[in-house]
Amino acid sequence: MVDPHKPIFDDSKPRGRLIWLPVLIAIVALTTTGCITYHALANTDVRSAQPALLSLAATWAVGAPIWFFVEYYFLYRHAAAPDSWELFKHGQQVAIPVWAGIAAALYGVGSSDLAKKDSGPQVTCTLEIAAPPATGITSTALQLRCK
């Protein structure tokens, strides 16, 4: 059985002292995502929040796997603690649903009507064709009403 309190990185190696880096990147990424999402949805001067939210969704969909790649190849492989592979792999597997959920939620909100700005008052027009009573007159009256 793997001890979850066992360190993943060996802090006697130079890259092992960078254990704070993944935590910092996660905090910055989540905070930035939250701020951009709030600003995009709350800012009424913006034409639409969709470009910002869909860009964030794409960034999360592509950026998180890139980060997992970087973390494995440039941190873990150079500073792994002995017998820490299962713990590292488990941490990556726990993180996958989180980033996938964030990307899916951003895409869902970005493609919904919530992210679309109202285009202003809607104008509805109807065309009414009224035939005159049977008086023998062959003309027809057209009326256009807009609200």
N, C-alpha and C positions, 0 to 999 in steps of 0.2 A: 504494500500500500504506500502511496506517495504522501509525504507530509506537506500540506499546503503552506506551511510556514517556512519551508526550506527556501533559501534564496535561489533565484533562477540564474543570476549573474554573479560571477566571481569578482568581488570588489578589489582583489589584488591585481587584476588586469586593468589597463588603462580604460578600455571601453566598458568594463564592468562597473566603473564609477559613474557611468551615464544612466543609471537606473532611473533617475529623475526625469530624463528626457521623454520617455513615452507618456508619463503622467502629465508633464507640461504640455505636450502636443495634444493630448486628449482634452485637457481643460481649455486650451486655446481654441481648438476646433469646435467644441461644443458651445463655448461662449460666443464665438464669432457667428456660428450658425444661428444661435438663438437671437442675437442682435440683428443680423441681416433679415431673418424671418420676421421679427417683430416690426422692424423699420419698413419692410416691403409691404406688409399687410396693414400697418397703421398709417402710413404716409398717404394722404389723399391727393397730394400733388402729383404723384406718379401715375402714369397712364395705366399701368397694370403691374401687379406683383408677379405675374407669371414668369417673365424672363429671369428675375432674381431667384425665385424658388426652383425653377427647373434647372438653372445653372448650379444651384446648391445641390440638388438631387444628383446631377451628373458628377459633381465634384465628390460627393460621398460615395457614389457607385464606383468610381474609378480610383479616388484618392485613398480610400481605406485599404483595398488590396495592395496598392503600391506601398503603403506604409507597412503592411504585414511583410511584404517582400524585403523592404529595407531593414526592418527590425530583425528579421531572421538572418539575412545574409551579412549585414554590416554590424549588428550588435551581438546577437546570440551566438553565431558561429565563432566570433572572436573573443567572447567573454563568458561563455556558458560555464556554470558551476557543474561539478561532476554529478551525474545521474539526475539532471534537471530537465531532460527532454520531455518526459510525459507531462510535467507541470507546465512547461512552456507551451506545449501543444494544446493542453487543456485550456490555458488562458486565451490562446488564439481562437479556439473553438467556441469559447464563451463570448468572445467579442464579435464574432461573425454575425449572429442574429441581431446584435445591437446596431452595427453599422448598416446592415441590410434593412432593418426596420426604419432607421432614420432616413435612408435614401428613399424607401418606399413611401414613407409618410410625407416627405418633402415633395415627391412626385405627385402623390395623391392630392395634396393641398394645392400644389402649383397648377395642376390640370383641372381643378374644380372651379366652380363659379365664385367661390370665396376669393380667389386670387384675381378675378377679372373686375376691373373697375366699371361702375355703372356708366353707361354711355349717355346719361342724361335722360330727360323726359322722352318717353316713347310717343311717337306720333302714329296714330292709327287712322287710316282713311278707309271709307267705304264708298262704293259707287252704287247709286240706286238708279235703276231704270224704271220709269213709271210710264206706262202706256195710258193714253187718255181714255176716258170712258168711250163707249161705243157711240161716238157722235159723228162718225164718218170722217174725222180729221186723221190724216195719216202721219202727223208729226209725233215725235217721242220726246219726252223730257228726261234729261240726264242731270243728276245732282251728285256732287262730290262733297262729302262731309268729313272733316278732319278734327280730331280731338287732340 
